[in-house]
Amino acid sequence: MNSIDLVRMGIKNLWRRKLRTFLTILGVIIGTSSIIVMLSLGFGLRRSSEEQISQWGSLTTINVYKQWGGGGPGGMPGKKAPELDNKAVTAFKALPNVDAVSPTYETYGVIINGKYISDSPIRGIDPDAMEAFGFEVSEGRLLNSSDTLTVVFGSGMKDSFRDPKSRVWKEAKVNLMKDRMSITLNPNYGYHSMPGEKKTVYKEYKIKVAGILSEGNRESSYGIYMPLAEVQKLVKDKEKAENQKPQPGSRKQNGYNQVNIKVNDSKNVKEVQDTVKGMGFEAYSLNDELEYVKKQAALIQAILGGIGAVSLLVAAIGITNTMIMSIYERTREIGVMKVIGASLKDIKKLFIFESALIGFSGGIFGVGFSYLLSFLINKFGSTAFGEALGAYGATNISYIPVWLVFAAMGFSGFIGIVSGYFPARRAMALSALEAIKSE
């Protein structure tokens, strides 16, 4: 028998028992869709969590801090922690897979815009590194090395201004790019001083606005950015105004309070982070949160995938049962095929083809049904499923990657072949004479 005859005969045999074939395929559909949807919830949890984490900041940025409380590399007691200074910055730049390094010096001040003020973090940064760290502007430009008393506003700063004299809140009418503004590091600006309180005179500095950052990053949306050297000058002026002096027996603190490292790929973040920790510094990145999310998603996928696999196992048993019943009903037919010259190999191919067709058909329709279930979950059940899985606020909790579709169809076809193998061997073992005699 040629292959075309086998295919025609297999389809004809399945079509003769339409109800049984349909119910068997339905079992495969339920099993396939169960395992796809269950796994899609894990993929959706991971994807939505990654999107939420990426909004907190860059996944390729490492924040480095000096170790406090003593301890050198590895937290060894009795050894002095290394300074987070220019020497450390140079060492960070020499590490493999590092694209950029920028010291950060942060303080707090007040931005004055006419009658409106805004209490804001002031972050000093290396202007030449802003582009490498992914800063983008919606208006204006980024900082450059020649800027003095020039700022870039975070995307949410427009809504941070208030009128300190107003007893009720009113929306501040400010234009960040065009309004004249100044800045002071006076922590009491806009507040009434206490009677008899010694008044400290803080400087006010007229500032220029270079640009406004684009939305999308919560870490940079609130606050302003200035060249690092400018922020250090402001802090020195503040210390001078407050007559700050080092305590006897102590020396002035050196270095920066934070250094940011930009890694070329998120896959290399952990390696660079471990190296920095080995140098005696504290290092943190959003990849720490991401790794936890990946482990949580993998655990959920394993549990849900196991539940779906049970359904597919039941479907495999159904295919086996269908094919065995088919052998009992077609015993005489099998005997006739052997008598007229059909080889054992042809009989084996016929039964395996029928079972594979059931499995593959169930896989195809199961994929379509999975997409329908995924759509309904995302449209009507995202909140409930998201809270149950720990992804609060997720909008699409079910996500089906393309590779999972092809894997599910291939696996369902494989299940069909495996399920039909034993019945096919049984059909091959039937005696031709005994089969013809049977009713």
NORWOLIN-V799739 format. One record per residue. N is the residue number from 1. OMEGA is omega in whole degrees, 0 to 359 (* if undefined). NEAR is the number of other ideal C-beta (glycine too) atoms within 8 Angstrom. D_CENTER is the distance of its C-alpha to the mean C-alpha in whole Angstrom. Layout:
N_OMEGA_NEAR_D_CENTER ; N_OMEGA_NEAR_D_CENTER
This chain:
1_177_7_54 ; 2_186_5_52 ; 3_181_5_48 ; 4_178_6_49 ; 5_179_8_51 ; 6_180_13_49 ; 7_180_9_46 ; 8_180_8_49 ; 9_179_10_50 ; 10_179_12_47 ; 11_180_9_46 ; 12_180_8_49 ; 13_179_12_49 ; 14_182_11_46 ; 15_179_8_47 ; 16_179_6_50 ; 17_189_9_48 ; 18_184_7_46 ; 19_180_6_45 ; 20_179_9_44 ; 21_180_12_42 ; 22_181_8_40 ; 23_178_9_40 ; 24_177_14_39 ; 25_178_12_36 ; 26_177_9_35 ; 27_178_13_34 ; 28_178_21_32 ; 29_181_12_30 ; 30_180_11_29 ; 31_181_18_28 ; 32_181_20_26 ; 33_179_13_24 ; 34_184_12_24 ; 35_179_14_22 ; 36_183_16_20 ; 37_179_14_19 ; 38_179_13_19 ; 39_181_13_16 ; 40_177_14_14 ; 41_177_16_14 ; 42_177_14_12 ; 43_180_14_10 ; 44_177_15_9 ; 45_181_18_9 ; 46_183_11_6 ; 47_181_10_5 ; 48_179_14_6 ; 49_178_13_5 ; 50_179_11_2 ; 51_179_8_5 ; 52_181_11_7 ; 53_181_12_7 ; 54_177_10_7 ; 55_179_8_10 ; 56_183_10_11 ; 57_183_10_12 ; 58_178_10_11 ; 59_180_13_9 ; 60_180_9_12 ; 61_177_13_15 ; 62_177_13_17 ; 63_184_10_19 ; 64_180_14_22 ; 65_175_11_25 ; 66_176_11_28 ; 67_179_13_29 ; 68_180_4_31 ; 69_178_4_34 ; 70_179_8_35 ; 71_178_11_34 ; 72_180_11_33 ; 73_181_9_31 ; 74_179_7_30 ; 75_181_7_31 ; 76_179_8_35 ; 77_177_6_37 ; 78_178_4_40 ; 79_182_9_38 ; 80_178_5_38 ; 81_181_12_34 ; 82_180_12_34 ; 83_176_9_34 ; 84_187_14_31 ; 85_182_9_33 ; 86_178_7_34 ; 87_178_7_34 ; 88_178_15_31 ; 89_178_12_29 ; 90_179_8_31 ; 91_178_9_30 ; 92_181_13_26 ; 93_182_8_27 ; 94_182_6_29 ; 95_177_11_26 ; 96_176_5_24 ; 97_178_10_21 ; 98_180_14_22 ; 99_183_7_22 ; 100_176_9_23 ; 101_179_12_24 ; 102_171_13_25 ; 103_177_15_27 ; 104_177_13_26 ; 105_187_13_29 ; 106_174_11_29 ; 107_180_12_31 ; 108_180_9_32 ; 109_181_12_34 ; 110_176_13_36 ; 111_184_14_35 ; 112_179_12_39 ; 113_184_12_39 ; 114_179_6_42 ; 115_181_4_43 ; 116_176_11_39 ; 117_177_13_37 ; 118_173_11_33 ; 119_191_7_32 ; 120_168_13_30 ; 121_177_9_28 ; 122_186_15_29 ; 123_174_12_27 ; 124_185_16_29 ; 125_176_14_27 ; 126_183_9_28 ; 127_183_11_29 ; 128_183_6_29 ; 129_185_12_25 ; 130_181_14_24 ; 131_179_7_23 ; 132_179_8_21 ; 133_173_12_19 ; 134_177_8_18 ; 135_177_11_20 ; 136_182_6_21 ; 137_173_12_24 ; 138_175_9_25 ; 139_175_7_29 ; 140_185_9_31 ; 141_174_7_29 ; 142_178_11_28 ; 143_170_13_30 ; 144_188_8_32 ; 145_181_6_34 ; 146_182_4_38 ; 147_173_12_36 ; 148_183_6_38 ; 149_179_10_37 ; 150_185_13_35 ; 151_168_12_32 ; 152_183_17_28 ; 153_170_12_27 ; 154_186_12_24 ; 155_182_13_23 ; 156_186_9_24 ; 157_181_17_27 ; 158_183_9_29 ; 159_183_5_29 ; 160_183_10_30 ; 161_180_12_33 ; 162_176_10_36 ; 163_184_9_40 ; 164_181_7_41 ; 165_182_4_44 ; 166_180_8_43 ; 167_177_2_43 ; 168_183_4_41 ; 169_175_5_38 ; 170_179_6_38 ; 171_182_4_36 ; 172_178_9_36 ; 173_182_4_37 ; 174_173_9_36 ; 175_188_6_35 ; 176_184_11_33 ; 177_188_9_34 ; 178_184_4_38 ; 179_173_9_39 ; 180_184_6_41 ; 181_176_10_39 ; 182_184_10_40 ; 183_176_14_38 ; 184_176_12_39 ; 185_177_15_38 ; 186_183_9_41 ; 187_182_5_39 ; 188_182_6_41 ; 189_181_10_42 ; 190_179_6_42 ; 191_178_6_43 ; 192_178_3_47 ; 193_180_7_48 ; 194_178_5_50 ; 195_180_4_54 ; 196_181_3_55 ; 197_179_6_52 ; 198_185_3_52 ; 199_177_5_50 ; 200_181_7_48 ; 201_178_5_48 ; 202_179_11_45 ; 203_170_8_45 ; 204_185_8_43 ; 205_174_9_42 ; 206_184_8_42 ; 207_174_11_38 ; 208_181_8_37 ; 209_179_13_34 ; 210_182_11_32 ; 211_179_13_29 ; 212_182_15_27 ; 213_178_16_23 ; 214_179_7_21 ; 215_176_8_19 ; 216_181_5_15 ; 217_183_13_15 ; 218_183_8_16 ; 219_184_6_17 ; 220_185_12_19 ; 221_181_11_20 ; 222_181_10_23 ; 223_178_10_26 ; 224_179_13_27 ; 225_178_14_27 ; 226_173_15_31 ; 227_185_14_32 ; 228_183_13_32 ; 229_181_7_35 ; 230_179_13_36 ; 231_178_15_34 ; 232_176_10_36 ; 233_180_8_39 ; 234_181_14_39 ; 235_178_11_38 ; 236_177_8_41 ; 237_179_11_43 ; 238_179_11_42 ; 239_178_8_43 ; 240_179_8_46 ; 241_181_10_47 ; 242_180_7_46 ; 243_179_5_48 ; 244_179_5_46 ; 245_178_4_47 ; 246_179_6_46 ; 247_178_5_47 ; 248_179_4_50 ; 249_179_3_49 ; 250_177_6_46 ; 251_184_4_44 ; 252_180_5_42 ; 253_179_4_38 ; 254_170_5_37 ; 255_186_10_34 ; 256_177_10_31 ; 257_178_9_29 ; 258_173_12_25 ; 259_179_14_24 ; 260_179_13_21 ; 261_177_14_20 ; 262_181_16_18 ; 263_186_14_17 ; 264_181_8_17 ; 265_181_8_14 ; 266_179_9_11 ; 267_182_4_13 ; 268_185_11_16 ; 269_183_14_15 ; 270_180_8_16 ; 271_179_8_19 ; 272_181_15_20 ; 273_178_12_19 ; 274_179_8_21 ; 275_180_9_24 ; 276_178_14_24 ; 277_178_10_24 ; 278_178_8_27 ; 279_176_10_29 ; 280_181_11_29 ; 281_171_14_27 ; 282_182_8_24 ; 283_180_11_20 ; 284_174_7_17 ; 285_178_11_14 ; 286_176_12_10 ; 287_175_11_9 ; 288_177_8_12 ; 289_182_9_10 ; 290_179_13_7 ; 291_177_9_9 ; 292_180_8_11 ; 293_180_13_8 ; 294_179_9_8 ; 295_179_8_12 ; 296_180_10_12 ; 297_179_13_11 ; 298_179_9_13 ; 299_179_8_16 ; 300_179_12_15 ; 301_180_13_15 ; 302_181_8_18 ; 303_182_8_20 ; 304_178_12_20 ; 305_177_12_20 ; 306_178_8_23 ; 307_178_10_25 ; 308_180_15_24 ; 309_178_9_26 ; 310_178_8_29 ; 311_180_12_29 ; 312_176_16_29 ; 313_177_9_32 ; 314_178_10_34 ; 315_179_16_34 ; 316_177_12_35 ; 317_178_9_38 ; 318_178_12_39 ; 319_179_18_39 ; 320_180_13_41 ; 321_180_8_43 ; 322_182_13_44 ; 323_178_15_45 ; 324_177_11_47 ; 325_179_9_49 ; 326_179_13_49 ; 327_179_14_51 ; 328_182_7_54 ; 329_186_6_54 ; 330_181_9_55 ; 331_180_11_57 ; 332_180_10_60 ; 333_179_7_58 ; 334_178_13_56 ; 335_179_17_60 ; 336_180_10_61 ; 337_180_10_58 ; 338_183_12_59 ; 339_183_8_63 ; 340_171_6_63 ; 341_178_4_61 ; 342_181_8_57 ; 343_177_7_56 ; 344_179_7_54 ; 345_179_6_51 ; 346_179_11_51 ; 347_178_15_51 ; 348_179_12_48 ; 349_182_9_46 ; 350_183_13_47 ; 351_178_15_46 ; 352_177_12_42 ; 353_181_11_42 ; 354_181_14_42 ; 355_178_18_40 ; 356_179_12_37 ; 357_176_12_38 ; 358_181_16_37 ; 359_183_17_34 ; 360_177_12_33 ; 361_177_10_34 ; 362_178_19_32 ; 363_180_16_29 ; 364_180_9_29 ; 365_178_10_30 ; 366_177_17_27 ; 367_178_14_25 ; 368_179_8_26 ; 369_179_11_26 ; 370_178_15_23 ; 371_177_9_22 ; 372_179_8_24 ; 373_179_11_23 ; 374_178_13_19 ; 375_181_8_21 ; 376_178_9_23 ; 377_181_14_20 ; 378_183_12_18 ; 379_187_7_21 ; 380_186_5_23 ; 381_183_10_21 ; 382_182_13_17 ; 383_183_6_18 ; 384_180_7_20 ; 385_181_12_18 ; 386_179_15_15 ; 387_180_9_17 ; 388_182_6_18 ; 389_177_10_15 ; 390_179_8_14 ; 391_183_13_11 ; 392_178_6_14 ; 393_181_6_14 ; 394_180_13_12 ; 395_178_7_14 ; 396_185_10_13 ; 397_178_17_12 ; 398_181_13_14 ; 399_182_10_13 ; 400_177_12_15 ; 401_183_7_14 ; 402_183_6_18 ; 403_180_6_18 ; 404_178_12_18 ; 405_181_11_21 ; 406_178_8_23 ; 407_180_8_23 ; 408_179_15_24 ; 409_178_13_27 ; 410_182_9_28 ; 411_179_11_27 ; 412_175_17_29 ; 413_177_12_32 ; 414_178_9_32 ; 415_178_14_33 ; 416_180_17_36 ; 417_180_12_37 ; 418_181_8_37 ; 419_181_15_38 ; 420_184_16_41 ; 421_181_9_42 ; 422_176_9_44 ; 423_179_15_46 ; 424_177_15_47 ; 425_179_9_48 ; 426_179_10_50 ; 427_179_12_52 ; 428_185_9_53 ; 429_182_5_55 ; 430_176_13_57 ; 431_183_6_61 ; 432_182_9_62 ; 433_180_7_65 ; 434_180_9_64 ; 435_181_14_61 ; 436_180_10_64 ; 437_186_6_66 ; 438_178_8_63 ; 439_*_2_63
